[in-house]
Amino acid sequence: MPIIVPIKDLRNTTEISNLAHKENQPIFVTKNGYSDLVIMSSELYDKFARINRIDQAIYESEQEITNGAEPVDAKTVFAELDKKYFGKI
């Protein structure tokens, strides 16, 4: 269940910080009854950013294939990387 707090609760910065770390999920802040801000711990932000980068890479790969790029077999890619960085054949 999402955590929702009114903007006036941001005065209690220590409590909000503790809540963000304890619950490990975003805290939605409302202003005049409407969604205004989202607060989260830096650890959770890093996790979301990492997931976003992975999703973006997948999306870009799918777009390349849609635009005519030829997919390459994973075994071929790893063999080429081994050869390039470790001199393995």
C-alpha positions as a Python dict, from the first residue, in 0.01 Angstrom:
ca = {
    (1, 'M'): (0, 0, 0),
    (2, 'P'): (148, 339, -93),
    (3, 'I'): (262, 580, 175),
    (4, 'I'): (91, 918, 137),
    (5, 'V'): (162, 1218, 359),
    (6, 'P'): (52, 1581, 344),
    (7, 'I'): (316, 1841, 262),
    (8, 'K'): (297, 1989, 614),
    (9, 'D'): (450, 1664, 746),
    (10, 'L'): (777, 1755, 571),
    (11, 'R'): (852, 1977, 870),
    (12, 'N'): (941, 1654, 1052),
    (13, 'T'): (1244, 1577, 836),
    (14, 'T'): (1389, 1315, 1068),
    (15, 'E'): (1062, 1122, 1080),
    (16, 'I'): (1023, 1135, 701),
    (17, 'S'): (1382, 1018, 653),
    (18, 'N'): (1335, 731, 899),
    (19, 'L'): (1010, 632, 727),
    (20, 'A'): (1172, 635, 382),
    (21, 'H'): (1454, 408, 499),
    (22, 'K'): (1234, 181, 708),
    (23, 'E'): (963, 122, 447),
    (24, 'N'): (1204, 119, 149),
    (25, 'Q'): (936, 251, -85),
    (26, 'P'): (844, 592, -226),
    (27, 'I'): (653, 837, -9),
    (28, 'F'): (393, 1037, -198),
    (29, 'V'): (349, 1393, -73),
    (30, 'T'): (22, 1573, -134),
    (31, 'K'): (-45, 1946, -150),
    (32, 'N'): (-404, 2064, -119),
    (33, 'G'): (-516, 1704, -166),
    (34, 'Y'): (-326, 1651, -492),
    (35, 'S'): (-8, 1458, -561),
    (36, 'D'): (288, 1698, -555),
    (37, 'L'): (616, 1523, -470),
    (38, 'V'): (771, 1181, -426),
    (39, 'I'): (1039, 1120, -164),
    (40, 'M'): (1257, 810, -138),
    (41, 'S'): (1584, 700, 16),
    (42, 'S'): (1896, 734, -195),
    (43, 'E'): (1933, 355, -195),
    (44, 'L'): (1587, 312, -343),
    (45, 'Y'): (1655, 587, -598),
    (46, 'D'): (1975, 409, -706),
    (47, 'K'): (1778, 85, -747),
    (48, 'F'): (1512, 260, -961),
    (49, 'A'): (1781, 431, -1171),
    (50, 'R'): (1960, 99, -1229),
    (51, 'I'): (1635, -68, -1338),
    (52, 'N'): (1559, 228, -1565),
    (53, 'R'): (1901, 199, -1734),
    (54, 'I'): (1839, -172, -1798),
    (55, 'D'): (1491, -104, -1934),
    (56, 'Q'): (1632, 172, -2158),
    (57, 'A'): (1902, -59, -2297),
    (58, 'I'): (1641, -326, -2375),
    (59, 'Y'): (1418, -69, -2543),
    (60, 'E'): (1705, 65, -2755),
    (61, 'S'): (1800, -289, -2860),
    (62, 'E'): (1442, -363, -2961),
    (63, 'Q'): (1433, -40, -3164),
    (64, 'E'): (1757, -134, -3344),
    (65, 'I'): (1608, -470, -3444),
    (66, 'T'): (1284, -302, -3553),
    (67, 'N'): (1492, -68, -3771),
    (68, 'G'): (1665, -357, -3946),
    (69, 'A'): (1967, -442, -3731),
    (70, 'E'): (2062, -808, -3735),
    (71, 'P'): (2049, -980, -3396),
    (72, 'V'): (2373, -1149, -3288),
    (73, 'D'): (2388, -1479, -3102),
    (74, 'A'): (2498, -1439, -2738),
    (75, 'K'): (2760, -1716, -2774),
    (76, 'T'): (2919, -1522, -3061),
    (77, 'V'): (2923, -1197, -2862),
    (78, 'F'): (3080, -1361, -2555),
    (79, 'A'): (3339, -1539, -2769),
    (80, 'E'): (3437, -1208, -2931),
    (81, 'L'): (3461, -1037, -2590),
    (82, 'D'): (3677, -1321, -2454),
    (83, 'K'): (3904, -1290, -2755),
    (84, 'K'): (3925, -911, -2732),
    (85, 'Y'): (3984, -880, -2356),
    (86, 'F'): (4138, -1211, -2254),
    (87, 'G'): (4301, -1338, -2574),
    (88, 'K'): (4087, -1653, -2564),
    (89, 'I'): (3961, -1815, -2881),
}
